[in-house]
Amino acid sequence: MNRLVNRVLIALAVPALLIPAASATAAAGTAQVPSIDQVAEIYEHLDGGSAYESTSKVFGPGKKCKPGKAIKGASARSATYNPDYTSGDPGAFEITGETPMVSVTAMKFPSAKSAIAYLHGYDKSAKDCGPGGDGGGSGGGSGGPKCKSSMKKIAFKLGDERYGYQFKMKCKDSASVINTLFTRKGQFIVYANVMSMDASAPSIPKSVDLTELALKTVS
């Protein structure tokens, strides 16, 4: 079960984390992401805030958790949504379940077949990665922080293919909860990340709403 959990995390997280940022002007016709005003209708703490966007190539699965070659005709756009840090409200800097960190990545592939191959290829390549011990953080053993982690599946109905998980980690002096939702519709894939840095979990329904908004916006 722990090996399966590790594979799921890798399959979902690696595609978004291993895409190098490119200039925002580099990819005309890329997939689109929601605006800050649209996202703020779901997450009120982002009202009056800003979005940082970047575009990039999309790299296929490689070996041992490393990216492969860039997929011809595929592109990605990512956005991180920030509250208004100039408001003078100290709460703007808090990352909690009520005021989580929010980001979206949208990917466009030359065909639905290419998008499917990308998702399934990453799932297959994740077998080459280590199982990550007993799911209690990075590696177990002595010398590092001892953390407890758990994971549950998030069920939702969007697109042609979908994955959703809530991952919780609690260490001695810190805690975090992340909702990760991934869905494909035809040649498009959207990836939504909502994270708190305390023990309170971000709303799952709001995370689904964000994913639905991203799927409506992507094309």
Backbone as CSV, one residue per row, in Angstrom:
resi,resn,N_x,N_y,N_z,CA_x,CA_y,CA_z,C_x,C_y,C_z
1,MET,0.828,-1.200,0.000,0.000,0.000,0.000,0.868,1.258,0.000
2,ASN,1.951,1.287,0.815,2.828,2.437,0.858,3.530,2.659,-0.475
3,ARG,3.895,1.571,-1.149,4.522,1.694,-2.462,3.532,2.329,-3.443
4,LEU,2.262,1.927,-3.363,1.244,2.481,-4.246,1.060,3.964,-3.977
5,VAL,1.004,4.345,-2.703,0.857,5.749,-2.347,2.024,6.550,-2.899
6,ASN,3.237,6.037,-2.747,4.418,6.725,-3.248,4.355,6.896,-4.761
7,ARG,3.921,5.852,-5.460,3.834,5.917,-6.914,2.806,6.952,-7.344
8,VAL,1.692,7.012,-6.630,0.658,7.988,-6.974,1.186,9.401,-6.802
9,LEU,1.866,9.665,-5.676,2.413,10.988,-5.427,3.411,11.394,-6.510
10,ILE,4.277,10.453,-6.878,5.268,10.742,-7.903,4.596,10.991,-9.237
11,ALA,3.646,10.138,-9.579,2.965,10.264,-10.873,2.242,11.595,-10.990
12,LEU,1.706,12.109,-9.871,0.977,13.359,-9.912,1.891,14.561,-9.777
13,ALA,2.883,14.467,-8.916,3.697,15.640,-8.614,4.818,15.872,-9.609
14,VAL,5.469,14.820,-10.077,6.635,14.978,-10.934,6.359,15.778,-12.193
15,PRO,5.256,15.541,-12.924,5.041,16.316,-14.136,5.034,17.813,-13.887
16,ALA,4.434,18.262,-12.817,4.363,19.695,-12.556,5.684,20.235,-12.031
17,LEU,6.397,19.447,-11.218,7.601,19.940,-10.572,8.815,19.953,-11.492
18,LEU,8.821,19.127,-12.519,9.991,19.010,-13.369,9.870,19.775,-14.679
19,ILE,8.939,20.700,-14.782,8.814,21.522,-15.973,9.593,22.816,-15.752
20,PRO,10.710,23.032,-16.456,11.478,24.259,-16.254,10.677,25.473,-16.713
21,ALA,10.772,26.576,-15.968,10.044,27.776,-16.340,10.638,28.400,-17.580
22,ALA,9.794,28.977,-18.421,10.225,29.704,-19.603,9.575,31.072,-19.568
23,SER,9.963,31.940,-20.488,9.389,33.274,-20.488,7.914,33.214,-20.850
24,ALA,7.155,34.145,-20.319,5.717,34.137,-20.531,5.337,34.429,-21.972
25,THR,6.277,34.937,-22.765,6.000,35.258,-24.158,6.452,34.160,-25.106
26,ALA,6.934,33.057,-24.561,7.587,32.046,-25.385,6.621,31.118,-26.093
27,ALA,5.391,31.041,-25.646,4.512,30.001,-26.188,3.119,30.534,-26.471
28,ALA,2.972,31.111,-27.638,1.640,31.558,-28.044,0.768,30.343,-28.272
29,GLY,-0.499,30.453,-27.914,-1.406,29.337,-28.127,-1.296,28.244,-27.097
30,THR,-0.655,28.528,-25.955,-0.578,27.523,-24.896,-1.916,27.418,-24.181
31,ALA,-2.045,26.412,-23.339,-3.231,26.277,-22.500,-3.353,27.501,-21.593
32,GLN,-4.573,27.836,-21.227,-4.820,29.009,-20.403,-5.131,28.619,-18.963
33,VAL,-4.863,29.530,-18.044,-5.166,29.321,-16.630,-6.133,30.401,-16.162
34,PRO,-6.884,30.158,-15.091,-7.834,31.161,-14.592,-7.134,32.438,-14.139
35,SER,-7.855,33.539,-14.191,-7.335,34.814,-13.707,-7.448,34.871,-12.187
36,ILE,-6.757,35.829,-11.592,-6.828,35.986,-10.145,-8.249,36.335,-9.705
37,ASP,-8.965,37.121,-10.520,-10.336,37.486,-10.159,-11.249,36.268,-10.150
38,GLN,-11.048,35.368,-11.104,-11.861,34.140,-11.148,-11.575,33.252,-9.941
39,VAL,-10.302,33.105,-9.616,-9.914,32.241,-8.492,-10.377,32.847,-7.165
40,ALA,-10.360,34.178,-7.087,-10.778,34.843,-5.848,-12.267,34.659,-5.571
41,GLU,-13.054,34.287,-6.574,-14.461,33.989,-6.333,-14.625,32.686,-5.548
42,ILE,-13.591,31.827,-5.612,-13.574,30.582,-4.834,-12.840,30.788,-3.518
43,TYR,-11.688,31.463,-3.603,-10.850,31.701,-2.419,-10.842,33.201,-2.129
44,GLU,-11.690,33.629,-1.195,-11.899,35.054,-0.929,-10.642,35.750,-0.418
45,HIS,-9.731,35.015,0.212,-8.524,35.658,0.733,-7.606,36.147,-0.390
46,LEU,-7.891,35.734,-1.627,-7.082,36.171,-2.771,-7.669,37.415,-3.444
47,ASP,-8.792,37.914,-2.952,-9.420,39.092,-3.531,-8.460,40.285,-3.472
48,GLY,-8.233,40.930,-4.612,-7.307,42.049,-4.668,-5.860,41.632,-4.805
49,GLY,-5.620,40.336,-4.928,-4.255,39.828,-5.016,-3.732,39.808,-6.444
50,SER,-2.787,38.922,-6.706,-2.149,38.871,-8.016,-1.825,37.429,-8.384
51,ALA,-1.547,37.234,-9.665,-1.167,35.909,-10.158,0.171,35.999,-10.871
52,TYR,1.044,35.051,-10.584,2.313,34.963,-11.311,2.204,33.806,-12.306
53,GLU,2.345,34.108,-13.596,2.224,33.094,-14.639,3.560,32.860,-15.338
54,SER,3.773,31.628,-15.779,4.932,31.297,-16.598,4.547,30.202,-17.577
55,THR,5.221,30.159,-18.720,4.968,29.130,-19.714,6.201,28.255,-19.860
56,SER,6.008,27.066,-20.403,7.129,26.128,-20.495,6.839,25.030,-21.503
57,LYS,7.863,24.278,-21.789,7.708,23.049,-22.557,7.187,21.963,-21.618
58,VAL,6.749,20.872,-22.177,6.320,19.719,-21.380,7.249,18.564,-21.704
59,PHE,7.852,17.994,-20.670,8.795,16.911,-20.853,8.156,15.569,-20.505
60,GLY,8.370,14.594,-21.335,7.826,13.267,-21.112,8.553,12.542,-20.005
61,PRO,8.051,11.387,-19.610,8.687,10.615,-18.537,10.050,10.096,-18.960
62,GLY,10.993,10.168,-18.032,12.319,9.619,-18.278,12.560,8.422,-17.387
63,LYS,13.788,8.221,-17.000,14.147,7.109,-16.141,14.575,7.616,-14.765
64,LYS,14.263,6.834,-13.743,14.655,7.124,-12.362,14.185,8.515,-11.929
65,CYS,12.931,8.806,-12.201,12.287,10.050,-11.763,12.864,11.302,-12.420
66,LYS,13.590,11.155,-13.486,14.124,12.299,-14.206,13.288,12.546,-15.455
67,PRO,13.193,13.815,-15.893,12.379,14.111,-17.074,12.993,13.565,-18.345
68,GLY,12.138,13.257,-19.298,12.608,12.786,-20.588,12.712,13.942,-21.572
69,LYS,12.493,13.670,-22.833,12.596,14.693,-23.866,11.325,15.535,-23.913
70,ALA,11.478,16.751,-24.417,10.320,17.624,-24.588,9.360,16.997,-25.599
71,ILE,8.087,17.065,-25.304,7.068,16.506,-26.195,6.746,17.526,-27.285
72,LYS,6.954,17.148,-28.506,6.732,18.053,-29.627,5.259,18.461,-29.698
73,GLY,5.037,19.757,-29.786,3.675,20.264,-29.901,2.946,20.431,-28.584
74,ALA,3.603,20.098,-27.459,2.969,20.241,-26.139,3.532,21.468,-25.417
75,SER,2.693,22.125,-24.637,3.124,23.301,-23.888,2.337,23.390,-22.593
76,ALA,2.857,24.177,-21.674,2.216,24.311,-20.367,2.236,25.759,-19.906
77,ARG,1.251,26.091,-19.104,1.196,27.399,-18.445,0.864,27.166,-16.981
78,SER,1.607,27.806,-16.098,1.386,27.653,-14.658,1.084,29.003,-14.028
79,ALA,0.310,28.979,-12.974,0.002,30.209,-12.243,-0.016,29.934,-10.755
80,THR,0.602,30.838,-10.009,0.527,30.834,-8.555,-0.254,32.081,-8.143
81,TYR,-1.237,31.902,-7.281,-2.144,32.995,-6.908,-1.803,33.490,-5.510
82,ASN,-1.593,34.801,-5.392,-1.148,35.387,-4.131,-2.149,36.403,-3.599
83,PRO,-2.307,36.482,-2.280,-3.149,37.528,-1.698,-2.475,38.886,-1.836
84,ASP,-3.166,39.930,-1.454,-2.609,41.280,-1.496,-1.693,41.479,-0.294
85,TYR,-0.386,41.328,-0.535,0.574,41.447,0.561,0.782,42.899,0.998
86,THR,0.275,43.850,0.225,0.447,45.261,0.575,-0.738,45.811,1.352
87,SER,-1.683,44.952,1.696,-2.910,45.416,2.355,-2.694,45.860,3.794
88,GLY,-1.594,45.446,4.381,-1.348,45.750,5.783,-1.957,44.745,6.734
89,ASP,-2.661,43.775,6.197,-3.270,42.726,7.013,-2.245,41.623,7.265
90,PRO,-1.826,41.403,8.514,-0.841,40.350,8.793,-1.344,38.964,8.429
91,GLY,-2.680,38.809,8.374,-3.255,37.520,8.015,-2.973,37.133,6.578
92,ALA,-2.579,38.101,5.748,-2.284,37.813,4.341,-1.101,36.868,4.199
93,PHE,-0.267,36.815,5.207,0.932,35.977,5.146,0.709,34.592,5.749
94,GLU,-0.482,34.352,6.282,-0.769,33.060,6.886,-1.261,32.076,5.825
95,ILE,-0.724,30.859,5.867,-1.125,29.817,4.920,-1.818,28.722,5.714
96,THR,-3.136,28.809,5.774,-3.932,27.882,6.587,-4.955,27.170,5.702
97,GLY,-5.745,26.319,6.315,-6.798,25.652,5.573,-7.823,26.629,5.035
98,GLU,-8.049,27.738,5.752,-8.991,28.766,5.306,-8.354,29.705,4.288
99,THR,-7.052,29.892,4.379,-6.329,30.792,3.465,-5.133,30.050,2.860
100,PRO,-5.393,29.057,2.027,-4.318,28.193,1.526,-3.514,28.820,0.388
101,MET,-2.385,28.187,0.104,-1.599,28.500,-1.073,-2.255,27.812,-2.266
102,VAL,-2.410,28.518,-3.375,-3.172,28.005,-4.516,-2.349,28.125,-5.796
103,SER,-2.321,27.058,-6.582,-1.637,27.105,-7.869,-2.322,26.178,-8.867
104,VAL,-2.145,26.484,-10.150,-2.741,25.702,-11.234,-1.719,25.554,-12.355
105,THR,-1.633,24.375,-12.928,-0.855,24.154,-14.147,-1.788,23.586,-15.206
106,ALA,-1.743,24.159,-16.396,-2.566,23.694,-17.517,-1.646,23.276,-18.661
107,MET,-1.893,22.103,-19.223,-1.061,21.571,-20.302,-1.879,21.273,-21.541
108,LYS,-1.317,21.605,-22.687,-1.965,21.332,-23.965,-1.072,20.410,-24.780
109,PHE,-1.657,19.323,-25.289,-0.920,18.341,-26.078,-1.423,18.355,-27.521
110,PRO,-0.637,17.861,-28.446,-1.072,17.869,-29.849,-2.295,17.004,-30.121
111,SER,-2.577,16.062,-29.234,-3.742,15.183,-29.414,-4.121,14.571,-28.073
112,ALA,-5.332,14.020,-27.999,-5.753,13.317,-26.790,-4.859,12.106,-26.548
113,LYS,-4.470,11.433,-27.620,-3.608,10.260,-27.500,-2.294,10.627,-26.835
114,SER,-1.738,11.786,-27.194,-0.488,12.253,-26.603,-0.653,12.566,-25.125
115,ALA,-1.784,13.172,-24.757,-2.054,13.501,-23.355,-2.196,12.230,-22.520
116,ILE,-2.886,11.241,-23.063,-3.056,9.964,-22.364,-1.704,9.281,-22.168
117,ALA,-0.893,9.288,-23.222,0.434,8.664,-23.136,1.293,9.340,-22.083
118,TYR,1.155,10.649,-21.954,1.911,11.407,-20.951,1.539,10.971,-19.534
119,LEU,0.240,10.962,-19.243,-0.212,10.573,-17.910,0.169,9.141,-17.578
120,HIS,-0.123,8.231,-18.494,0.133,6.822,-18.233,1.625,6.525,-18.237
121,GLY,2.383,7.284,-19.021,3.833,7.101,-19.047,4.474,7.471,-17.738
122,TYR,3.986,8.548,-17.110,4.540,8.937,-15.812,4.184,7.919,-14.739
123,ASP,3.011,7.359,-14.810,2.628,6.336,-13.838,3.536,5.127,-13.969
124,LYS,3.836,4.751,-15.205,4.704,3.601,-15.445,6.135,3.892,-15.017
125,SER,6.638,5.083,-15.324,8.033,5.411,-14.997,8.253,5.541,-13.498
126,ALA,7.172,5.806,-12.750,7.298,5.946,-11.301,7.728,4.646,-10.631
127,LYS,7.587,3.534,-11.337,8.027,2.250,-10.793,9.532,2.231,-10.565
128,ASP,10.254,3.077,-11.323,11.710,3.125,-11.193,12.155,3.887,-9.962
129,CYS,11.226,4.619,-9.326,11.588,5.416,-8.160,11.490,4.563,-6.901
130,GLY,12.252,4.943,-5.885,12.248,4.182,-4.636,10.901,4.261,-3.953
131,PRO,10.555,3.268,-3.151,9.260,3.233,-2.485,9.103,4.228,-1.366
132,GLY,10.193,4.874,-0.905,10.056,5.928,0.099,9.794,5.427,1.501
133,GLY,10.244,4.223,1.844,10.111,3.748,3.214,8.678,3.467,3.585
134,ASP,8.326,3.793,4.826,7.010,3.469,5.339,6.032,4.634,5.265
135,GLY,6.258,5.551,4.352,5.323,6.657,4.206,5.367,7.641,5.345
136,GLY,6.459,7.662,6.110,6.551,8.562,7.251,7.522,9.688,7.025
137,GLY,7.527,10.291,5.847,8.466,11.366,5.557,9.579,10.847,4.696
138,SER,10.726,11.531,4.727,11.805,11.189,3.812,12.794,10.254,4.452
139,GLY,12.514,9.012,4.369,13.550,8.026,4.637,13.572,7.368,5.975
140,GLY,12.918,7.788,6.988,13.034,7.092,8.268,14.430,7.248,8.824
141,GLY,14.933,6.392,9.627,16.292,6.503,10.119,16.422,7.633,11.119
142,SER,17.638,7.807,11.639,17.865,8.825,12.650,18.478,10.057,12.028
143,GLY,18.442,11.165,12.760,19.079,12.382,12.322,18.126,13.365,11.676
144,GLY,17.033,12.936,11.128,16.084,13.824,10.474,14.827,13.946,11.300
145,PRO,13.970,14.885,10.906,12.706,15.046,11.650,11.810,13.835,11.482
146,LYS,11.178,13.441,12.570,10.244,12.321,12.505,8.860,12.858,12.202
147,CYS,8.317,12.390,11.122,7.017,12.894,10.666,6.039,11.745,10.461
148,LYS,4.783,12.056,10.632,3.729,11.098,10.338,2.948,11.604,9.134
149,SER,2.632,10.721,8.224,1.900,11.132,7.035,0.740,10.192,6.769
150,SER,-0.254,10.721,6.097,-1.403,9.920,5.705,-1.942,10.457,4.384
151,MET,-2.720,9.629,3.725,-3.244,10.023,2.432,-4.629,9.442,2.232
152,LYS,-5.515,10.228,1.644,-6.825,9.696,1.287,-7.188,10.161,-0.112
153,LYS,-7.965,9.363,-0.779,-8.359,9.663,-2.138,-9.499,10.683,-2.137
154,ILE,-9.443,11.607,-3.085,-10.524,12.572,-3.274,-11.321,12.144,-4.501
155,ALA,-12.581,11.839,-4.313,-13.438,11.417,-5.425,-14.132,12.640,-6.025
156,PHE,-14.059,12.773,-7.331,-14.758,13.854,-8.012,-14.976,13.445,-9.472
157,LYS,-15.879,14.131,-10.138,-16.220,13.768,-11.511,-15.989,14.959,-12.431
158,LEU,-14.842,14.938,-13.103,-14.504,15.975,-14.067,-13.697,15.354,-15.194
159,GLY,-13.908,15.798,-16.402,-13.070,15.385,-17.517,-13.194,13.918,-17.894
160,ASP,-12.220,13.450,-18.676,-12.198,12.071,-19.151,-11.412,11.148,-18.226
161,GLU,-10.466,11.709,-17.479,-9.627,10.972,-16.524,-9.344,11.886,-15.367
162,ARG,-9.269,11.333,-14.172,-9.049,12.201,-13.031,-8.373,11.461,-11.878
163,TYR,-7.600,12.216,-11.078,-6.966,11.697,-9.869,-7.070,12.777,-8.806
164,GLY,-7.368,12.414,-7.576,-7.408,13.384,-6.506,-6.974,12.769,-5.188
165,TYR,-6.107,13.488,-4.456,-5.602,12.976,-3.185,-5.396,14.115,-2.204
166,GLN,-5.659,13.827,-0.937,-5.318,14.748,0.143,-4.200,14.106,0.960
167,PHE,-3.101,14.803,1.028,-1.921,14.285,1.715,-1.639,15.133,2.947
168,LYS,-1.518,14.483,4.106,-1.243,15.188,5.356,0.111,14.748,5.907
169,MET,0.864,15.725,6.377,2.138,15.410,7.034,2.265,16.249,8.302
170,LYS,2.623,15.579,9.403,2.800,16.266,10.672,4.147,15.898,11.261
171,CYS,4.955,16.919,11.494,6.256,16.734,12.116,6.227,17.369,13.504
172,LYS,7.337,17.337,14.197,7.373,17.840,15.563,6.999,19.313,15.627
173,ASP,7.548,20.115,14.714,7.336,21.559,14.761,6.589,22.111,13.554
174,SER,6.035,21.257,12.743,5.342,21.750,11.559,4.279,20.758,11.100
175,ALA,3.386,21.244,10.287,2.329,20.387,9.721,1.896,20.989,8.392
176,SER,1.466,20.148,7.476,0.975,20.639,6.196,-0.077,19.682,5.649
177,VAL,-0.986,20.232,4.877,-2.013,19.441,4.204,-2.112,19.948,2.774
178,ILE,-2.125,19.025,1.824,-2.197,19.428,0.426,-3.276,18.642,-0.297
179,ASN,-4.124,19.349,-1.024,-5.102,18.732,-1.920,-4.541,18.805,-3.334
180,THR,-4.393,17.669,-3.970,-3.843,17.582,-5.312,-4.881,16.956,-6.227
181,LEU,-5.288,17.684,-7.256,-6.270,17.169,-8.201,-5.745,17.318,-9.620
182,PHE,-5.887,16.249,-10.395,-5.357,16.152,-11.738,-6.474,15.624,-12.626
183,THR,-6.764,16.313,-13.730,-7.789,15.794,-14.632,-7.435,16.072,-16.087
184,ARG,-7.864,15.174,-16.947,-7.625,15.310,-18.391,-8.960,15.384,-19.121
185,LYS,-9.017,16.283,-20.108,-10.167,16.358,-20.999,-9.633,16.498,-22.417
186,GLY,-9.769,15.435,-23.190,-9.236,15.451,-24.542,-7.736,15.664,-24.539
187,GLN,-7.276,16.687,-25.230,-5.843,16.951,-25.350,-5.311,17.854,-24.243
188,PHE,-6.152,18.198,-23.260,-5.752,19.100,-22.185,-5.662,18.364,-20.851
189,ILE,-4.703,18.783,-20.034,-4.563,18.281,-18.671,-4.438,19.487,-17.753
190,VAL,-5.176,19.488,-16.640,-5.016,20.534,-15.636,-4.665,19.902,-14.297
191,TYR,-3.847,20.615,-13.550,-3.318,20.147,-12.274,-3.529,21.262,-11.259
192,ALA,-4.303,21.012,-10.203,-4.582,22.018,-9.185,-3.970,21.600,-7.851
193,ASN,-3.337,22.541,-7.199,-2.662,22.309,-5.929,-3.174,23.310,-4.905
194,VAL,-3.649,22.848,-3.771,-4.118,23.737,-2.711,-3.483,23.248,-1.404
195,MET,-2.704,24.112,-0.754,-1.915,23.647,0.394,-2.006,24.581,1.587
196,SER,-2.105,23.990,2.774,-2.004,24.740,4.018,-0.696,24.351,4.707
197,MET,-0.220,25.256,5.540,1.019,24.999,6.280,0.744,24.846,7.768
198,ASP,-0.472,24.457,8.087,-0.800,24.111,9.462,-1.612,22.815,9.420
199,ALA,-2.152,22.415,10.510,-2.839,21.124,10.572,-4.245,21.175,10.001
200,SER,-4.746,22.364,9.653,-6.101,22.461,9.124,-6.100,22.177,7.627
201,ALA,-7.060,21.383,7.183,-7.094,20.959,5.786,-7.855,21.948,4.917
202,PRO,-7.340,22.247,3.728,-8.096,23.075,2.788,-9.387,22.364,2.372
203,SER,-10.389,23.133,2.046,-11.682,22.582,1.644,-11.552,21.728,0.384
204,ILE,-12.049,20.501,0.447,-12.052,19.638,-0.732,-13.042,20.143,-1.787
205,PRO,-14.270,20.528,-1.418,-15.183,21.059,-2.436,-14.618,22.270,-3.173
206,LYS,-13.927,23.165,-2.459,-13.324,24.322,-3.119,-12.202,23.886,-4.059
207,SER,-11.451,22.861,-3.677,-10.383,22.355,-4.531,-10.962,21.774,-5.820
208,VAL,-12.109,21.102,-5.695,-12.789,20.572,-6.882,-13.304,21.724,-7.743
209,ASP,-13.839,22.772,-7.101,-14.318,23.942,-7.840,-13.173,24.598,-8.611
210,LEU,-12.001,24.682,-7.990,-10.821,25.250,-8.653,-10.440,24.419,-9.875
211,THR,-10.457,23.097,-9.715,-10.118,22.205,-10.824,-11.127,22.340,-11.955
212,GLU,-12.396,22.456,-11.598,-13.434,22.636,-12.612,-13.248,23.958,-13.349
213,LEU,-12.918,25.019,-12.610,-12.666,26.319,-13.222,-11.479,26.226,-14.185
214,ALA,-10.410,25.556,-13.753,-9.236,25.405,-14.607,-9.566,24.632,-15.881
215,LEU,-10.403,23.617,-15.749,-10.769,22.804,-16.915,-11.619,23.615,-17.895
216,LYS,-12.465,24.502,-17.375,-13.280,25.360,-18.234,-12.449,26.442,-18.920
217,THR,-11.354,26.823,-18.273,-10.531,27.928,-18.769,-9.445,27.475,-19.724
218,VAL,-9.033,26.235,-19.645,-7.815,25.751,-20.287,-7.757,26.009,-21.787
219,SER,-8.890,25.911,-22.467,-8.879,26.092,-23.919,-9.411,27.459,-24.323
